[in-house]
Amino acid sequence: MAVIAPNRRVRKTPFTPGVEAAGVGGYTVYNHMLLATFFESVEADAAHLKQHVQVWDVSCERQVQIKGPDALRLMKMLSPRDLDRMQADQCYYVPVVDQNGGMLNDPVAIKLSDDHYWLSVADGDLWQFALGIAVALGLDVEVSEPDVSPLAVQGPKADELMARVFGEDVRDIKFFRYKRLRFEDKEFLVARSGWSKQGGFEIYVDGSDYGMPLWDSLFANGQDLKVRAGCPNGIERIESGLLSFGSDMRRENTPYECGLAKFCNSPLDYIGKTALAEQAENGPPRIIRPMVIEGDIGPCTGSWQLLASGQQVGQIASAAYSPEFGVNVAIGMVDRAYWDAGTRIEVMTEHGMRWAVVQENFWR
């Protein structure tokens, strides 16, 4: 069986020993780091996630640190989202666009102070874009990658497990807010967030040496909660409508096409604002929609064309069978004339033509 060989370009994480001891079944590479793809199976992992609690190594969500007197100025240039009301214990979902309005990344911004932010990025070298702007404009700001490795605790029993390790204060954290909580001799930023709709937290582990002690403590405290190692789950995230940058949306797509119009509210002249003006006024020519695919589909390993009268009218990049809902769930980018709920469109898979039906809402 082919394996991914770790090296200086494809890095292990502070939690890799725990992930491997837990019986990881596969890896992908995300931000030049290893990211587990399943343990028992994608289906079994999804069922467990919905009932119990899992610990996810998501160190690949690297932090772009923006720090200095011009930090907020740079942040406001990077994203179309209005950041003026962001508070010092808050996390914001912030699309980042290029000069043409195309998506470059969709990180979570974390405000540590008025002059200090982290961007917890999706797959992509966003730090290079941020550094280039800072250098070109001579901004008084540091752009760097700190030694911070997120560890997610997800599932309906996440609050109980986290309270056992970090104390009862963890229960008071509101969605997309954070507290600084102590583990051993160190305080970590703990946010109520994560790439699932099952509820949970992300712990921003500041210092690689704390990785395995924290991993071991979570498992030692969660045996009666049926804690397991897990990872972002393809079935659950499609059911939930959680978009994957680089798959469901890419640089050729705008935030409006990705259903992110509500995050394009900055009054300032951010990078790409002029290019997005027409879609801001009249709406996008295509948009992300939930879809059901009829029949047997097999795995979606790339993208599938959506066709009407032989012409491409969109594509599907994420699809999976949902045991819970008993259908093939999918996320599609669909042209305006075909995006109404109930519309049936041909989808060409590597397993043959199937019918896809546009849905009104995602399943969660």
N, C-alpha and C positions, 0 to 999 in steps of 0.2 A: 504494500500500500504506500502511495506517495505521501510524503510528510513535508511540512514547512520547516525549514532549518532556521532557527533563530541565529541572528548575527547582529552587527551594529546597526544595520538598516532595518531589520525586523527584530524588535526587542522583546524579551520576556518582560514580565511585570513584577512588582513586589509580591503578588499573590500567586504567581505561576506554580510554585511548589504545592500549594493547596488545591489549585485547579486540577493539576495532574494527579494528585493523590485521590481526588474525588472521582476520577474516571472520565475525564473529558473525552468526548467522542469525535470531535473535530474542531479545527480552528479556521478562522479567516484572518486576513491582515487588515488592520484599521489604524490609520495614523501611524504607520510603521511599527505597530505593536500587535502582539497576539491577542485575538478575541475569540473566546469559545463560541461554538455554534450550537452544540447540543451536548447532553450528558447521556441520559437513558435513550431518549428519542425526542424529536421536536414535539410530537403529539403527547407523549408521557410527561415531558417537561412542562408543557402548557397546562395540562390537567393539574399537576402538582402546584404550579404557580397560583392557580385560581383558588386553591383550597388551603394552602399552608404558607410557607415563607421560604424564600431563596436568597442566597448571597451571591451577587454577581461581581465578577472582576471586570470593571469597565474603566480600567486605567487608560485605555485607548482614547477616552474622552479627555484629550490633553487640554491644558490651560494655556491660553495666550494671555500673559500678564501685561496689562497696560497701566503704567504707574508713573506719576509725575504731575507737575503743574498743568500740563496740557492734556491730561488723560481724558477728561470728559469731552473736550473739543474733538479729539480723535474718535472717541466712541460715537459721537453724534454724526461724524462724517461717514462712518462705516455702515450705519443702519438707518433705514427709513422709519424706525420706531422712535417716538418721542420719549426721551429719557429724563426729562426735567423733573418728573414726579417720582422717580425711582428712589427708594429709601435705602438706608445703609444696612438693612438686614434682608434685602429683597433680591429675587432672581427674576430676570426678564427673558422671555423668548425673543430673540432679535434676528430676523433675517438680515443677511449682509449681501449687498448687491454690487455689481461692477458698474462701469460708466454707461453701459447699455441697459441697465436695470436687470441683468441676469443674475440668478442666485449663485453666490460663491460659497455660502455656508449658511447653516441655521443654528448657531450656537445658543447656549443659555448664558446670558450675562449675569455676573454676580458682582454686586457693589460691596466692596470691603470698606471703602471710605470715599470721600469726595474726590480724591486723586488716585484711587487704586481700584482697579477692576480686573476680574478674570472673565475670559470668554471660554466656556467649556464647549469645545468645538466638535462638530461632526467630522467625517473623514475629509481631510483636505488641509493643505499647508496655509491656513489663514494668516499665520504669523508673518509670512513673507509679504502678503498684501498690506497688512497693517504697518509693518516696518517700512515698506516702500513709501507709503503715504507720509509717515512720520519724518523720514529722511528728506523726501522731496520738499516738504513744507517747513523743514527746520523746527519741528515741534519739540518742546522740552518734555520728553516722555521716554520712558524705557519700555521696549517691547521684548519680552523674553518668555521662556517656558520654565516655570518653577518646578521643583520636585514634588508635584502634587498628583496623586493617583486616586481617582474616585473609586469607591466600593459601594455598590448599591445593595440595599436590603429591601426586597419587594415581596408583596403578597399580603393577604388579609391578616396575617399574624405578625406583620412587621413591627407594629407599635409595641407589642408585648416583648418581642425579642430585643428591640432597641432600648426599651426601658430597663431591661435587665443589665445591659452593658453600659448605657450612658446615663441612666437615672430617669426619674419620672418627668423631668422637664421636657424630655423629647416629645411627649404626647401633646404639648402645647404649641408645637411648631405648626404654623398654618401653611397651606399650599403655596409653594414657590417663595417661602420665607426660610430663614435659617437662624440657628443659634450656634454659638461656640460652646461646645461641650467637651468635658475632660475625659480622656482615656489614658490611664497610667499617669505619666507626668506631662502630658501634652494636651492642649486644647485643639480640637478639630472643628472645622466648619461642617455642620450637619444640616442639610436642607431636606424639606419634604418635597421630593421630586423623584424622577426616574422614568425610564422608557417603557412603562407599562401603565395600564389603567387599573391595576389591582391595588394600588396604594403602596406607599413606602418612602424610603429615604435614600439620599446619596451622601456618603461620608467622604469629604475631601481630605484624604490622608496625606498630610504634609510631612514628608520624610519617609523614604522607602523602608527604613529599618523598622517602622511600626506596622508594616504590611501584614506579615504572618502572625505576630502577636494579636492583632485585631481580628484577623480571620479565625484564628484558633479560639479566641474568646467568644465570638459569635456562635461558633458551632458548639462549644462547650455549654453555652447557656441556652441553646435551642433544641436540644435532643428531644425533649418531650413535645416540642412544637413541630416536629418532623422537618426540621430545617435541612435543606439540601443546597449544594452548589447549583447555580443556574446561570443563565445568560439571556440577553435580549432574545425574545421568542418570536419567530416569524409568524406563527398562527395568531397569537394573542395581539401582536402589534398591528396586523392587518385588520382584525376584528375591531380594534380600537381606533383605527384611522391615524395611527402614528406614522408620519412620513419618514422615509429613509432618503437622506440627501445622497446624491450620486446614483440612486436607483429610481425612485418615484419622481424625483425632480433633479434637474441638472442646471448647468450654466445657461442653457438655451431657454430656460423657463424663468418667468418673473414671479415675484411674490403673489401677484394677483392671480396668476395661473395656478399657483399652489394653494389657493384658498386662504392666503395670509393677508388679505386686504386690511383687516383690522389692525395689523401691525405696521401699516404704512401711514402713520399719522404725524410724522415730524413736520413742524412748520419751517424747518431750516432747509438750506440748500445742500442736502446730503449728496454723496456721490450717486449718480443714477437717477436723481429726481426728475430732471428734464425728460429723460428717456421714458420714464414711467407715466408721464402726464396724460398721455392719450388713454392708457388703460385705467388710470385713476378716474378719468371723466366718463369713459364709455364701457368699461369692463373689459375683461380679457377675451381673446379669441378661443381659448380652450381653458379647461379647468380640471382639477383633480376631483374624481367622483368614486364613491364606493360601487362595486359591481359584484354580481353573482355570475359565475360561469357554469353553464350546464354541461352535464356529462362528466366522464373521467378526463382529468387534465394532466396528471403527472406533475413532476416538479417544474417550476418556472425558473430556469437557470440564467435567463438573459432578459429579453423583452419580447412581447408578442404584439403584433400589429392588430389594430382594430380596423375593420374594413366595412365600407358601405358602397354597394355597386362597384366593387373592385377598386375603390380608391381608399387610401389610408385616411382615417378620421381620428386617429389617436393611437395609444399604445398602453399595454399593461406591463408593468415591471415587477409587480408583487402579487402573488397568488398562492393559495394553499387551501387544502380541505380543512374545514372546521368541524371536528367531531361534536362540539357543543351545539352548533347551529345546523349541522347536517347539510351544509352547502359548501361550494367552492367560493371562498371569499377572495376579493381582489381589489386592488387600487389601480385606477386607470386615469390617464390624462386624455380627456375627450373634447373634441371640437364642439363649438357652441351649438350647432344644429342638432347635435346628438346627445347632449348632456342631460336632457330632461329625464326624470325618474320614469321607469317603465320602458324606455327605449331599448330595443334589442339590436345588437350589432354583432357581426361576425368577428370572431377572434381567431387568428391563425397561430396555432401552437405547433411545436415540433412533433406533436402527436396527432395533428390533423385539425381541421376546422371545427370550432365549437361556437355556440351562441353565448354572448354575454348580455346581461340585463342590468341597466343602470338602476341604482338604488337611491332612495331618498336620503337615508342616513346610514352611518356606520353602525356596527352592531353593539357598541358600548358607548 
